[in-house]
Amino acid sequence: MLTPAQVAELRRLAAKVPFHFDLAGFNAVLSRPFDHRQVVAATTFESAGYALSHIRNSIESYADPAGFAGGPNALHVACVMYAGDSPLIALDDAMYAKYPIGVILEKEMNPGNPVYAERAKSMHTNLDGSFYRKLVADHGASFFVCNNALSGLAYDVAREVTPPGTAITREHVVAIHDELVEHFLPGTMLVPTGVGALNAIQEQRFTFLPG
């Protein structure tokens, strides 16, 4: 059981990391000229993977002449990763190779399972990365990462890589956060809050598809 002082220190270390939000750039992405618009939300790494499939299926439903007949590139799909470990799907292979992201994921998804714990050590690439890139390059999909969630994940990474008996510093957490942002996959933007982005996107005529 953590003491009040320990809880306060944990909150300080994992607190939101400041960054410059490009509001005009955010609005420019949303105003791109697509006839149809949809937004998907993800709260876990697993649901983010499902979101990629939802995006593909939605795009195909409009591209298929036997479907909704929107034609190629008729649908702009956005995805907001606004909680939990969902932002980890937005990172390139360099971050998977450098940091124990697999370990972080398995501790969240399969805590205490030795089989999964061992498997996690060999997770050095983003298995969904090529799919993610293709959705952006071929179909103009847009991805948004919540800064609150990413700040918490930066702390999780710092905790995993800090040697036992060594104190985690706020400076290290901030440095990891900024490095993760630099290694976002193409088509990804950091936003102050995922819930705020989700609301703003819907106000721009994007229909909401639950993750």
Protein Blocks (a to p, Z undefined) as FASTA:
>chain_A
ZZfklmmmmmmmmmccdddddfklmmmmmmpccfbdcddddfbfklmmmmmmmmmmmmmm
mmpmklnonoghkbccddddfehjllmmmpcfklmmmpcfklmmmmmmmghiaklmmmmm
mmcbdfklmmmmmmmmmnopacdddfklmmmmmmmmmmmmpcghiacdfklmmmmmmmmm
mmgcehiacdfblklmmmmmmmnopacddZZ
